[in-house]
Amino acid sequence: MTSAATSPVEPRPQASPALPLGRIDNVPLGIGLMIGATVLLTLSNAFSKHLVGHYPVGEVMFFRSSIAFGLVCAFLLPGTGLAIFRTKRPGAHVARGLSQAVSQTLTVLALGLMPLAGVTAIGFSAPLFAAVVAILWYREPSDPVRWGVLLAGFLGVLVVTHPGADTLQVGALFALGNAVMYGTVTVAVRSMTRTEKAGTLLIWQMATMAVAHAGLLGFGFRWPSLPDAALFALLGGSNVGAQYLWTRALAVAPATAVSPFYYLMLVWGIGLGFLAFGEVPDAHLVVGAGIVVAAGALLLWYETATRRNGTPPRLAVLAEGLRRRASRSLASGR
């Protein structure tokens, strides 16, 4: 695994003002890393949903974090030694790890009470929180098109959740709490990558989470069966893989560019929820999923065109690009 500071990146006409001198964004790479993270996060949530139905939530969180921490140490320490822990910001690392521990615990609690796709859908308010904080607080660049895509994605989430009298159930509140925590952590990671390597961010996070979740074992524990022990191992592996890809994505590209692709978790959540748990998506979920996926695809095209041309495409060019893509899609469908 390479750190954010050593991975090769392609040049961009103008670096983000939020980055230090010499630091260049790689938006396509960041998007690809975020998509990979969403796949692994969905698998991790599915494993958690199954296990929390049979084991105490504290035990699930402990195995999830401790196995992930062990895997991180096995991969990183042979090449770096304890030097990977070296940092001038230990307090920031601990705070970030604790917030992630709370965020993931809220997610697992929600998964025990709600369908997989429902928890995922509510969590989609997180990128909006992250993007707004990144733009307003950290002065990351944005423009009306990016704002429009973010708002469209949020409207898609509203279609999925179709707020009503039964929206504020306990599981939904847990899921919303995770969304708020995820959004703030996303921006914190982007800020810390200015001084910290991806490996340092990851190992501090996993160590802090493992210690924090060990404290939850007091609420109950029972020895897992052999098949469930294998699921616990897969849970830890998918969790650490997702965290690494997510951290790398935020290290190489702005939160405003990569966070909307977190929406793809809804697609994976619908499919895996149906296959593994027999959860049939309703019309609101399908329509909302279409909106958020379309928003993500539009942002990918917009960011790629901006990076290639050096300037954002004009609205007329944007509309023409969308028209041509629609025409090609219709033609290929005949």
BELNOR-V840245 format. One record per pair of residues at least 6 apart in sequence whose C-alpha atoms are under 8 Angstrom apart, sorted by the first residue. I is the first residue (numbers start at 1). J is the second residue. Records with the same first field share a line. If there is no record, write none. Layout:
I = J ; J
This chain:
1 = 76
2 = 198 ; 199
3 = 197 ; 198 ; 199 ; 248
4 = 193 ; 197 ; 198 ; 248 ; 251 ; 252
5 = 197
9 = 24 ; 25 ; 26
10 = 26
11 = 24 ; 25 ; 26
12 = 24 ; 25 ; 26 ; 307 ; 310
13 = 307 ; 310
14 = 24 ; 310
15 = 23 ; 24 ; 25
16 = 24 ; 25 ; 140 ; 141
17 = 139 ; 140 ; 141
18 = 138 ; 139 ; 140
19 = 194
20 = 194
24 = 252
25 = 252 ; 253 ; 254
26 = 252 ; 253
27 = 252 ; 253 ; 254 ; 257 ; 258 ; 303 ; 304
28 = 300 ; 304
29 = 249 ; 252 ; 253
30 = 248 ; 249 ; 250 ; 251 ; 252 ; 253 ; 258
31 = 249 ; 253 ; 257 ; 258 ; 261 ; 300
32 = 249
33 = 245 ; 246 ; 248 ; 249
34 = 245 ; 246 ; 249 ; 258 ; 259 ; 261 ; 262
35 = 261 ; 262 ; 264
36 = 242 ; 245
37 = 241 ; 242 ; 243 ; 244 ; 245 ; 246
38 = 242 ; 262 ; 264 ; 265
39 = 242 ; 265 ; 268
40 = 238 ; 239 ; 241 ; 242
41 = 238 ; 239 ; 242 ; 265
42 = 265 ; 268 ; 269
43 = 235 ; 238
44 = 234 ; 235 ; 236 ; 238 ; 239
45 = 108 ; 111 ; 116
46 = 116 ; 272 ; 273
47 = 231 ; 232 ; 234 ; 235
48 = 60 ; 108 ; 111 ; 235
49 = 108 ; 111 ; 112 ; 116
51 = 60 ; 228 ; 231 ; 232
52 = 60 ; 108 ; 112
53 = 112
55 = 221 ; 222
56 = 219 ; 220 ; 221 ; 222
57 = 105 ; 108 ; 109
58 = 213 ; 214 ; 216 ; 217 ; 218 ; 219 ; 220 ; 221
59 = 216 ; 217 ; 220 ; 221
60 = 232
61 = 105 ; 108 ; 213 ; 216
62 = 210 ; 213 ; 214 ; 216 ; 217
63 = 232 ; 233 ; 236
64 = 232 ; 233 ; 235 ; 236 ; 239
65 = 206 ; 209 ; 210 ; 213 ; 236 ; 239
66 = 206 ; 207 ; 209 ; 210 ; 236
67 = 233 ; 236 ; 237
68 = 206 ; 236 ; 237 ; 239 ; 240
69 = 203 ; 206 ; 207 ; 210 ; 240
71 = 237 ; 240
72 = 202 ; 203 ; 206 ; 240
73 = 203
76 = 199
77 = 84
84 = 199 ; 200 ; 203
85 = 200 ; 203 ; 204
86 = 200
87 = 196 ; 200
93 = 201 ; 204 ; 205
94 = 204 ; 205 ; 208
96 = 185 ; 188 ; 205
97 = 204 ; 205 ; 206 ; 207 ; 208 ; 209
98 = 208 ; 209 ; 212
99 = 181 ; 185
100 = 181 ; 182 ; 185 ; 205 ; 209
101 = 208 ; 209 ; 212 ; 213
102 = 178 ; 181
103 = 177 ; 178 ; 179 ; 181 ; 182
104 = 178
106 = 174 ; 175 ; 177 ; 178
107 = 119 ; 174 ; 175 ; 178
109 = 171 ; 174
110 = 119 ; 170 ; 171 ; 172 ; 173 ; 174 ; 175
111 = 119 ; 171
112 = 171
113 = 170 ; 171
114 = 171 ; 172
115 = 273 ; 279
116 = 269 ; 270 ; 273
117 = 266 ; 269 ; 270 ; 273 ; 281
118 = 161
119 = 172 ; 175
120 = 265 ; 266 ; 269
121 = 157 ; 160 ; 161 ; 266
122 = 157 ; 161 ; 172 ; 175 ; 176 ; 179
123 = 175 ; 176 ; 178 ; 179
124 = 154 ; 157 ; 179 ; 262 ; 263
125 = 154 ; 157 ; 176 ; 179 ; 180
126 = 179 ; 180 ; 181 ; 182 ; 183
127 = 150 ; 183 ; 259 ; 260 ; 262
128 = 150 ; 151 ; 154 ; 183 ; 260
129 = 180 ; 183 ; 184
130 = 182 ; 183 ; 184 ; 185 ; 186 ; 187 ; 255 ; 256 ; 259
131 = 150 ; 183 ; 187 ; 255 ; 256 ; 259
133 = 184 ; 187
134 = 140 ; 187 ; 255 ; 256
135 = 141 ; 142 ; 256
138 = 191
140 = 254 ; 256
142 = 256
146 = 256 ; 299
149 = 295 ; 296 ; 298 ; 299
150 = 260 ; 295
152 = 291 ; 292 ; 295
153 = 260 ; 263 ; 291 ; 292 ; 295 ; 296
154 = 292
155 = 288
156 = 287 ; 288 ; 289 ; 290 ; 291 ; 292
157 = 288 ; 289 ; 292
158 = 288
159 = 284 ; 285 ; 287 ; 288
160 = 284 ; 285 ; 286 ; 287 ; 288 ; 289
161 = 167 ; 284 ; 285
162 = 284
186 = 250 ; 255
187 = 255
189 = 247 ; 250 ; 251
190 = 250 ; 251 ; 254 ; 255
193 = 250 ; 251
198 = 244 ; 247 ; 248 ; 251
201 = 247
202 = 243 ; 244 ; 247
206 = 240
249 = 258
250 = 258
257 = 299 ; 303
260 = 295 ; 296
261 = 296
263 = 292 ; 293 ; 296
264 = 292 ; 293 ; 296
266 = 289
267 = 289
270 = 279 ; 280 ; 281
273 = 279 ; 280
274 = 280 ; 281
302 = 312 ; 313 ; 318
303 = 312
305 = 312 ; 313
306 = 312 ; 313
